[in-house]
Amino acid sequence: MNHPIRRVVSFEIAGAYTLQVCFEDGAERTIDFAPILSGELFAPLRDANLFRQVRLDPEVHTLVWPNGADFDPATLYDWPRYAKEYAARAKQWELAPT
């Protein structure tokens, strides 16, 4: 299979948990991360101060946070297609025993 390699080239904070993400091919996505901020890795991002510390990693070309949270650029690119599925998965993380 041949999968296109996606790269995030820039982003802007567009709201409390929302980012405007730009890709190498000129595509843009406005992503509201609030519905998926669950589980061990992503729940800490509910802290607005931590969420705003998002950075663009120049080596892997994606968004990263100081706590180690990140997303595959292809996941970010395809977010509109799978947002409901990601949110459903996050609800499962919240229900999982710790």
C-alpha positions in Angstrom: 0.0 0.0 0.0 1.1 3.5 -0.7 0.1 6.0 2.1 0.9 9.7 1.7 3.2 11.1 4.3 1.6 14.0 6.0 3.5 16.8 7.7 2.2 19.6 9.9 3.9 22.9 8.9 2.2 25.3 11.2 -0.6 25.8 13.7 -2.4 28.5 15.6 -4.4 28.2 18.8 -8.0 28.9 17.8 -9.8 28.3 21.0 -9.6 26.7 24.5 -8.8 23.3 23.1 -9.0 24.0 19.4 -6.1 24.3 17.0 -6.0 25.5 13.3 -3.5 23.0 11.8 -1.8 23.6 8.4 -0.2 20.8 6.3 2.5 20.6 3.7 -0.1 20.3 0.9 -1.9 23.5 1.9 -4.7 21.7 3.6 -6.0 23.1 6.9 -8.0 21.5 9.7 -9.6 23.2 12.6 -9.5 20.5 15.3 -11.4 20.7 18.6 -9.5 18.3 20.9 -11.8 18.7 23.9 -13.8 15.5 23.1 -10.7 13.3 23.2 -8.9 14.7 26.3 -9.2 11.5 28.3 -6.9 8.7 29.3 -3.5 8.7 30.9 -1.8 10.6 28.1 -4.4 13.1 26.9 -6.4 13.9 30.1 -3.6 16.1 31.4 -4.2 18.4 28.4 -7.5 19.5 30.0 -5.2 21.9 31.9 -5.5 24.8 29.6 -2.0 26.0 30.5 -0.5 22.6 29.4 -2.6 22.5 26.3 -1.3 25.9 25.2 2.3 24.6 25.5 1.8 22.7 22.2 4.7 22.9 19.8 5.6 21.7 16.3 8.2 19.1 16.4 10.6 19.8 13.5 11.8 16.2 13.2 8.5 14.4 13.0 6.4 17.3 11.7 3.5 17.0 14.2 2.1 18.6 17.3 3.7 17.6 20.6 3.1 18.6 24.3 5.5 18.6 27.2 3.9 15.6 28.8 4.7 13.4 25.8 1.3 13.6 24.1 1.3 13.8 20.4 -0.6 12.8 17.3 0.4 11.2 14.1 0.2 13.8 11.4 -2.0 11.5 9.3 -4.4 11.3 12.2 -4.6 15.1 12.3 -5.0 15.3 8.6 -7.9 12.8 8.6 -9.5 14.2 11.7 -12.8 15.3 10.0 -13.4 11.7 8.9 -12.8 10.1 12.2 -13.6 12.7 14.9 -16.7 10.9 16.2 -14.7 7.6 16.3 -11.9 9.3 18.2 -14.4 10.8 20.7 -16.0 7.4 21.3 -12.6 5.8 21.9 -11.8 8.6 24.4 -15.0 7.8 26.3 -13.8 4.2 26.6 -10.5 5.4 28.0 -12.4 7.3 30.7 -14.3 4.2 31.7 -11.2 2.0 31.8 -10.0 1.1 35.3 -6.7 2.7 36.4 
